[in-house]
Amino acid sequence: MLARAKYQSEAGDDGAWTATMNEVFRLDQVITTTPALTVAGAAVKLRRLLDPEPGLANGHKDTDAPCLRQILAAIEQEAGQAQPAPVSVTGGTDPLIALADEKAAVEAKLKAIDDALSGAEREAIENPLLDQLVAIEDRLASAVPISLSGAIVQITRLREYARDFEWSDYAEGIVDNLIGGIERLGETAASELPGAPAAMAESGGLYALLLSWLALRESCQGRSSDEEGDKEVARITGEMRAVERAILGASPVTESDWRAMVAMVVIRAREGHCYANVGVIENLYRRLVIDRMTDPVGRSRERGYSRRRVADARAHLAEHHGEEPQ
């Protein structure tokens, strides 16, 4: 829809652009205010909060805190119904649970000291505990949840941070980890649903989208190079980018889904960067590569590089009025 609005703006069709943007704003309001009923819905709301334009990075809004509460409620409900114990989908205990217990124990000690002591005596005991608490919170922020209970721990930490500080790379890192963990949990849950692969295959899934992209590509061939032909190619290119985003931003379920995603990655590798889709490509890179790195420091550094690439691409598009680099 944003691609359509961009095309309408470039074409000077102000009436159509206004109507499209009104629909964009309406959908954004729906995403923000509608309670999530599944972990997939919670991931959608988290992506909206992470978006640089309407999200937290662009300033706090009255709807942000309720949106976070809805995300937390959805995951707590899912955890209570389907996963009462803090165990991951692979059968191991989520390290975030132990970190939450450590954090609670240190906070309890700090409260006891604050109630019982004062002055230099309190500082001598309190300062090492504060250092320990910061270290625990840093480990908590850099972890990727492997259970719904772990995701709840991390959302709780994000809410604590958002209440006291401005949005920063620290908060961005927490949201990156949350999205990666929740998406992986959602993929596992979807693959375990009875008949899920068959249903995806029946509906066409990502392979059908790939065929749609190829058909659009073929329709561009042989177009005249006059003004009307250029406009039509621009319109079709916008649709192709939207299909590309849908494929690269999806969670593959079947083998044909994975093949379609790999095919789109190969297409993009051959043809070079599409700056308009750098965000979804970087999200895929984070899910499939960065989130599987074992070193938290390296993982955090790579996420920073990834966010910088997205920011650079968006800056280029803004400076050149949406034109892709040659």
Backbone torsions as a table, in degrees:
resi	resn	phi	psi	omega
1	MET	NA	-38.9	176.2
2	LEU	-65.8	-35.1	176.6
3	ALA	-64.0	-38.7	177.5
4	ARG	-64.3	-42.6	179.6
5	ALA	-62.4	-39.8	179.1
6	LYS	-62.8	-43.9	179.0
7	TYR	-62.5	-42.8	180.0
8	GLN	-65.2	-37.6	178.3
9	SER	-65.1	-44.0	-179.6
10	GLU	-65.8	-30.9	-179.6
11	ALA	-81.8	-5.5	179.5
12	GLY	77.2	16.1	-179.5
13	ASP	-89.2	80.2	-173.8
14	ASP	-63.4	-37.5	-179.3
15	GLY	-63.3	-47.3	179.5
16	ALA	-66.3	-39.1	179.1
17	TRP	-61.4	-43.8	-179.9
18	THR	-61.9	-43.4	179.9
19	ALA	-63.2	-42.3	179.9
20	THR	-65.4	-44.9	-179.2
21	MET	-65.9	-35.2	175.2
22	ASN	-61.0	-38.5	177.5
23	GLU	-68.4	-38.2	176.4
24	VAL	-60.0	-47.1	180.0
25	PHE	-63.7	-37.5	179.1
26	ARG	-64.2	-44.7	179.4
27	LEU	-65.2	-38.0	177.1
28	ASP	-61.3	-40.4	178.1
29	GLN	-65.4	-38.6	178.3
30	VAL	-62.9	-46.7	179.9
31	ILE	-61.1	-40.8	-176.6
32	THR	-68.4	-41.0	-169.4
33	THR	-99.6	-17.1	-177.7
34	THR	-79.9	125.6	178.3
35	PRO	-61.7	139.7	177.0
36	ALA	-81.1	136.3	-179.9
37	LEU	-103.8	-13.9	-178.9
38	THR	-137.1	169.4	176.4
39	VAL	-66.6	-29.5	176.7
40	ALA	-64.8	-41.0	176.7
41	GLY	-65.3	-37.7	176.8
42	ALA	-62.2	-38.9	178.4
43	ALA	-64.6	-37.9	177.2
44	VAL	-61.2	-44.8	-179.2
45	LYS	-67.6	-35.5	177.4
46	LEU	-66.1	-40.7	178.2
47	ARG	-60.3	-39.0	179.2
48	ARG	-64.5	-41.6	178.4
49	LEU	-65.9	-28.7	-177.8
50	LEU	-85.2	-16.8	-177.9
51	ASP	-61.0	129.8	-175.9
52	PRO	-60.7	-27.3	-174.8
53	GLU	-87.0	-60.7	-179.5
54	PRO	-89.3	-7.2	-170.4
55	GLY	-85.4	-168.8	-175.4
56	LEU	-61.6	-31.1	-177.5
57	ALA	-63.8	-20.8	-178.9
58	ASN	-96.2	17.5	179.6
59	GLY	109.8	145.6	-178.7
60	HIS	-73.1	141.4	176.5
61	LYS	-123.0	160.3	-179.0
62	ASP	-61.5	-25.0	-177.3
63	THR	-84.8	-10.5	-173.3
64	ASP	-68.1	-47.2	-178.8
65	ALA	-63.3	-46.9	175.3
66	PRO	-59.0	-35.8	178.8
67	CYS	-63.0	-44.1	177.2
68	LEU	-62.9	-39.7	178.7
69	ARG	-63.5	-37.9	177.8
70	GLN	-65.2	-40.6	177.4
71	ILE	-61.4	-47.3	-179.9
72	LEU	-61.4	-42.5	-179.4
73	ALA	-62.9	-40.7	-179.7
74	ALA	-63.6	-43.6	-177.9
75	ILE	-71.9	-37.6	177.1
76	GLU	-62.6	-41.2	178.7
77	GLN	-64.6	-45.0	179.3
78	GLU	-62.5	-42.2	179.8
79	ALA	-64.0	-39.6	-179.4
80	GLY	-69.2	-34.1	-177.1
81	GLN	-83.7	-43.9	-170.6
82	ALA	-107.9	-16.2	-171.5
83	GLN	-150.4	69.5	-175.0
84	PRO	-65.0	-30.0	179.4
85	ALA	-93.8	147.3	-178.9
86	PRO	-76.2	61.0	-178.1
87	VAL	-115.2	139.5	-176.4
88	SER	-77.7	170.9	179.1
89	VAL	-65.3	-18.7	179.0
90	THR	-95.7	1.8	175.6
91	GLY	97.5	-5.8	-179.6
92	GLY	-95.5	159.9	178.8
93	THR	-76.4	136.7	-179.6
94	ASP	-73.3	122.0	180.0
95	PRO	-58.8	-24.9	179.8
96	LEU	-62.4	-28.7	179.6
97	ILE	-66.3	-45.6	178.3
98	ALA	-64.3	-38.0	177.8
99	LEU	-64.3	-38.7	178.0
100	ALA	-63.8	-39.7	177.6
101	ASP	-64.9	-42.8	178.0
102	GLU	-60.4	-44.6	-179.2
103	LYS	-61.2	-45.5	-179.5
104	ALA	-62.8	-38.8	-179.9
105	ALA	-65.7	-43.1	179.6
106	VAL	-66.7	-41.5	179.1
107	GLU	-63.0	-36.7	177.4
108	ALA	-64.7	-40.7	177.4
109	LYS	-63.3	-43.1	179.5
110	LEU	-61.5	-40.2	179.3
111	LYS	-66.1	-41.3	179.7
112	ALA	-63.3	-40.4	179.1
113	ILE	-66.3	-42.3	-179.1
114	ASP	-62.1	-34.9	-179.7
115	ASP	-76.7	-30.4	-170.2
116	ALA	-102.2	-26.8	-172.9
117	LEU	-123.0	171.2	177.4
118	SER	-155.0	166.7	174.3
119	GLY	65.6	-148.6	-175.7
120	ALA	-62.3	-35.2	-179.7
121	GLU	-62.2	-42.5	179.2
122	ARG	-67.5	-44.2	-178.8
123	GLU	-60.5	-38.4	-178.5
124	ALA	-61.2	-33.6	-179.9
125	ILE	-91.8	-33.8	-173.2
126	GLU	-72.8	-42.0	-174.4
127	ASN	-58.8	-46.7	177.0
128	PRO	-61.4	-35.5	178.7
129	LEU	-68.3	-36.8	176.6
130	LEU	-63.6	-41.6	176.6
131	ASP	-61.6	-40.7	179.3
132	GLN	-64.8	-40.0	-179.8
133	LEU	-65.0	-42.9	178.8
134	VAL	-61.6	-42.3	179.4
135	ALA	-62.9	-40.6	178.4
136	ILE	-64.7	-43.8	-179.7
137	GLU	-64.8	-35.0	176.7
138	ASP	-66.1	-42.2	177.1
139	ARG	-64.9	-39.1	179.6
140	LEU	-63.9	-40.0	-178.6
141	ALA	-70.9	-30.4	-174.6
142	SER	-89.6	-5.9	-178.7
143	ALA	-82.9	153.5	173.5
144	VAL	-105.0	120.5	-177.4
145	PRO	-63.8	139.3	176.7
146	ILE	-116.1	9.2	174.9
147	SER	-147.7	161.4	177.3
148	LEU	-64.1	-35.8	178.0
149	SER	-63.2	-38.8	176.9
150	GLY	-65.4	-38.2	177.7
151	ALA	-63.7	-37.9	177.4
152	ILE	-61.6	-43.3	178.5
153	VAL	-57.9	-44.1	-175.3
154	GLN	-72.6	-37.2	176.6
155	ILE	-65.1	-37.8	177.1
156	THR	-61.1	-42.3	177.9
157	ARG	-64.5	-40.9	178.5
158	LEU	-61.8	-41.6	179.1
159	ARG	-64.0	-42.1	176.8
160	GLU	-58.6	-45.1	-177.6
161	TYR	-65.8	-44.2	-176.7
162	ALA	-64.4	-26.5	178.9
163	ARG	-71.9	-31.0	-170.5
164	ASP	-106.7	-21.1	-172.1
165	PHE	-134.0	161.7	172.0
166	GLU	-71.5	156.7	178.7
167	TRP	-62.6	140.5	-174.9
168	SER	-152.5	-179.5	176.9
169	ASP	-61.5	-30.3	177.2
170	TYR	-60.0	-49.2	179.0
171	ALA	-66.9	-38.6	176.7
172	GLU	-57.6	-41.9	-180.0
173	GLY	-63.3	-40.9	177.8
174	ILE	-61.1	-45.4	-178.7
175	VAL	-65.9	-39.6	176.2
176	ASP	-56.6	-46.5	-179.8
177	ASN	-63.8	-42.0	-179.9
178	LEU	-61.3	-48.2	-178.8
179	ILE	-62.2	-44.9	179.2
180	GLY	-60.6	-44.6	-179.3
181	GLY	-67.7	-44.9	-178.3
182	ILE	-66.3	-39.8	178.1
183	GLU	-62.1	-40.8	179.8
184	ARG	-66.0	-40.0	176.0
185	LEU	-62.8	-41.1	178.7
186	GLY	-64.1	-39.8	177.9
187	GLU	-62.1	-43.4	-179.6
188	THR	-64.5	-44.9	-179.8
189	ALA	-62.9	-41.3	-179.2
190	ALA	-65.2	-38.6	-178.9
191	SER	-69.6	-20.0	-178.7
192	GLU	-94.3	-7.1	179.2
193	LEU	-69.9	136.2	179.0
194	PRO	-59.8	126.3	176.5
195	GLY	76.4	5.9	-177.0
196	ALA	-62.0	-49.0	179.1
197	PRO	-59.9	-40.4	-179.4
198	ALA	-64.6	-39.7	-179.8
199	ALA	-64.4	-42.0	178.7
200	MET	-63.5	-42.9	-178.9
201	ALA	-63.6	-39.1	-177.7
202	GLU	-66.1	-37.5	-178.6
203	SER	-83.3	-4.7	178.2
204	GLY	100.1	-36.9	177.1
205	GLY	57.5	-149.7	-176.5
206	LEU	-71.2	-26.6	179.5
207	TYR	-63.5	-38.9	177.7
208	ALA	-63.7	-38.0	176.9
209	LEU	-64.9	-39.7	178.2
210	LEU	-61.8	-43.2	177.5
211	LEU	-61.7	-37.8	176.8
212	SER	-62.7	-42.7	178.7
213	TRP	-61.6	-43.6	-179.5
214	LEU	-64.0	-38.4	178.9
215	ALA	-65.2	-39.9	176.9
216	LEU	-64.2	-40.2	179.7
217	ARG	-60.8	-45.4	-179.6
218	GLU	-65.5	-32.2	-178.5
219	SER	-70.2	-18.0	177.3
220	CYS	-77.2	-23.2	-174.6
221	GLN	-71.8	138.7	176.4
222	GLY	80.3	7.0	178.6
223	ARG	-70.9	145.8	178.0
224	SER	-67.9	155.1	-176.4
225	SER	-96.3	16.6	177.2
226	ASP	-81.2	-176.8	-174.5
227	GLU	-61.6	-43.4	-179.8
228	GLU	-65.1	-42.7	179.0
229	GLY	-63.0	-40.4	178.7
230	ASP	-64.4	-39.1	178.4
231	LYS	-64.0	-41.0	-179.8
232	GLU	-66.8	-40.9	177.3
233	VAL	-62.7	-40.0	178.0
234	ALA	-63.1	-40.4	178.7
235	ARG	-64.3	-45.9	-179.3
236	ILE	-65.1	-39.9	178.4
237	THR	-60.7	-39.6	176.7
238	GLY	-61.7	-40.7	177.3
239	GLU	-65.8	-40.1	179.1
240	MET	-61.6	-41.2	179.5
241	ARG	-65.7	-36.4	177.6
242	ALA	-65.1	-41.4	177.5
243	VAL	-65.2	-41.3	178.1
244	GLU	-59.1	-44.4	178.2
245	ARG	-60.5	-41.2	-178.8
246	ALA	-63.0	-40.1	-179.1
247	ILE	-70.8	-49.1	-175.3
248	LEU	-73.1	-20.8	179.1
249	GLY	-94.4	0.3	-176.2
250	ALA	-85.9	170.3	174.1
251	SER	-109.4	102.7	-176.3
252	PRO	-60.2	141.0	178.7
253	VAL	-115.1	-47.0	-176.8
254	THR	-100.6	169.7	177.4
255	GLU	-62.1	-37.9	179.3
256	SER	-67.6	-32.3	174.7
257	ASP	-60.6	-47.7	-179.2
258	TRP	-62.4	-39.7	179.1
259	ARG	-63.3	-40.9	179.2
260	ALA	-63.6	-41.4	179.7
261	MET	-66.1	-44.0	178.8
262	VAL	-62.0	-40.5	179.0
263	ALA	-61.0	-41.3	-179.7
264	MET	-68.5	-36.4	176.0
265	VAL	-63.1	-42.4	178.7
266	VAL	-63.6	-42.8	177.9
267	ILE	-58.4	-46.6	-178.2
268	ARG	-67.4	-36.4	178.2
269	ALA	-65.4	-36.8	-179.1
270	ARG	-72.3	-40.5	-171.9
271	GLU	-93.1	-6.6	179.6
272	GLY	91.0	176.0	-175.9
273	HIS	-63.2	138.8	165.6
274	CYS	-105.8	103.8	-173.2
275	TYR	-59.4	-32.1	-179.5
276	ALA	-64.3	-22.8	-177.2
277	ASN	-113.3	14.3	-179.6
278	VAL	-59.8	-36.1	-179.3
279	GLY	-59.0	-48.3	-178.0
280	VAL	-71.5	-32.9	177.0
281	ILE	-66.0	-42.1	178.1
282	GLU	-67.1	-35.5	175.6
283	ASN	-61.7	-41.2	177.7
284	LEU	-64.4	-41.7	178.3
285	TYR	-60.9	-40.9	178.8
286	ARG	-64.4	-44.8	-177.7
287	ARG	-64.3	-44.8	-171.7
288	LEU	-90.3	-20.9	-174.6
289	VAL	-121.4	-63.2	-171.6
290	ILE	-62.7	-44.2	-177.1
291	ASP	-64.8	-15.8	179.7
292	ARG	-97.4	0.7	174.6
293	MET	-72.4	139.7	-174.7
294	THR	-90.0	-20.1	-178.5
295	ASP	-89.1	114.4	-178.3
296	PRO	-59.2	-36.6	-179.7
297	VAL	-66.0	-46.8	178.2
298	GLY	-63.8	-38.6	178.7
299	ARG	-62.2	-45.4	179.4
300	SER	-63.7	-41.2	179.8
301	ARG	-63.4	-43.7	-179.1
302	GLU	-65.3	-36.0	177.1
303	ARG	-64.1	-39.0	177.3
304	GLY	-62.0	-43.9	177.1
305	TYR	-60.6	-41.2	-178.1
306	SER	-63.4	-45.3	179.0
307	ARG	-62.9	-35.7	179.5
308	ARG	-66.3	-39.3	178.7
309	ARG	-63.2	-41.1	178.0
310	VAL	-63.8	-44.4	180.0
311	ALA	-62.5	-41.8	179.2
312	ASP	-63.0	-41.5	179.9
313	ALA	-64.4	-43.1	-179.8
314	ARG	-67.0	-36.2	177.4
315	ALA	-63.9	-40.8	178.3
316	HIS	-61.7	-46.7	-178.6
317	LEU	-63.4	-39.4	179.4
318	ALA	-65.6	-40.9	-178.1
319	GLU	-69.3	-34.4	-174.9
320	HIS	-106.9	22.5	173.9
321	HIS	56.1	42.7	175.1
322	GLY	82.9	2.9	-178.9
323	GLU	-77.5	132.9	175.7
324	GLU	-73.5	150.6	177.2
325	PRO	-67.1	148.4	179.6
326	GLN	-78.9	NA	NA
